[in-house]
Amino acid sequence: MTMGRVYLLFVTPALRFKIGKTENLNRRVSEIETSLNKGRKRKQKVKVILALFTMDEDEREDWVKVIFKPFLYTWRGSGKTEYIRFFVVPFVFIFYLLIQFFDLLAIALIVVLLLLLFLAPLIFSLLIT
């Protein structure tokens, strides 16, 4: 399991949205811009709308691709199959935020369980005396 980011990007002036995953967001945005603008007069600019750290970006991206598969389409450039229809963007945004919430909830639960595990002998000894 790795720590990476899932992202939602906006390509302008083409008005396209892209989803994906990366461990280095700045490098990934640069790669996408370079591949989009290769040999073209009209230059595209890539802007980050949302980028969230997640515990397993591969799995999280797979979830998004499966759930929103009917709304994905192919355009051009690096990661060309990960473009998503405009009207679905709010749902992807909300889904990414839910992923973040449940990742944080899982981490909090693990921390609480570990604290209880290590503090249980102390609490038990205080209750007995």
N, C-alpha and C positions, 0 to 999 in steps of 0.2 A: 504494500500500500504506500503510495507516495502523496506528498502534499503538492498540489498544483492549483491551477486556476481554470475555471470554466468562464467563458466570456460571451458577451453579446456585442458585436461591432456594427458600426454604421458606415457604409461606403457612400461618399458623396463626390461628385454630383449625380451619381447613378441611382441614388436613393434605394440602396439594397442593404439588407441586414444579414449578418453572418454569425453563426454560433460555432463554438469549438472549445478546445482545451489546450493548455500550454503550461510549461513550467517557467517560461520567461516571456512575459507579455510584451515587453518593448520589442524584443527580437522578433516575436511572431507578427506583430503589427507591421514592422518593417519588411518582413518577408512577404506578407500579403500585398502591401503597397508596391513593392518592387515587382512582384509577379503580375499584378494588375496593370501596371504602367509600362511594362516591357514592350517597346516598339509602338506605343500609342501616342497620338498627339494630345488627346484629351486626358489629362492626368486625373487619377482618382485619389482621394484622400480618405484614410481609414481613421475613424474616431471610436474610442472605447465608450460604450454606453454603460456596461456593467461588467465587472471582473471580480469574481469571488473566490477566495481560497476554499478549497474543499479537501476532504481526507483522501478521496480516490477519484481524481478527475476523469480517469478512463471510464469508470463505471457510471459516473454522473453524466458524462457526455453521451454514453450509450443510452441511458434512460431518456434523455431529451430527444435523441435521434429516433428511438422507437416510438415514443409518444407522439412526436410531431412529424413523423415520416410522411404523411400525406401532404404536408405543407412545405417540405424541403424541395429545392430545385437546384439544378446545375447552372452555374454561370461560368466564370473564368477565373484563372489565377490559382494560387496555392489554396488548397482546401475547397475546391470549386463545387463540391457537392453539399456543402454545409450552409447554403443560403436559404433563408426562410421567408415566407410570404409576409408582407407588411401587416396584415390584419391579425396575425398570430403573435406578433411581437409582445403585446401586453401579457399574454398568457405565458410565454417563455420567460419573461421578466419575473412574473409571480412565481413560476415554477422554480427558477434559480434561487429566489429568496426563500422559498420553502425548503429547498435542498440545504441552504445555508443554515436555516433555523434548526432543522433536524440534525445536521452535523454538530452544531453547537450544543444541542440538547443531549446528544450521545456523549460528547466529551464531558459535559457537566455531570451526567449520570455516572460515567466511569470514575470521575474525580470523587464524587460523593461515596460511591461504593468502596473505593480504595481508602478513603478517610475512615469510613465505618469499619473496614477490615482492620486497619491499623489501630484505631481507637477503641475497638470492641474490648480488648483485654483490660484497658484502663477503665472504661465505663463499667465493665463487669466487676472489676475489683472494688470500685467505689460503691457499687450497689450492694455488694456482699458485706462490706464493713460498716 
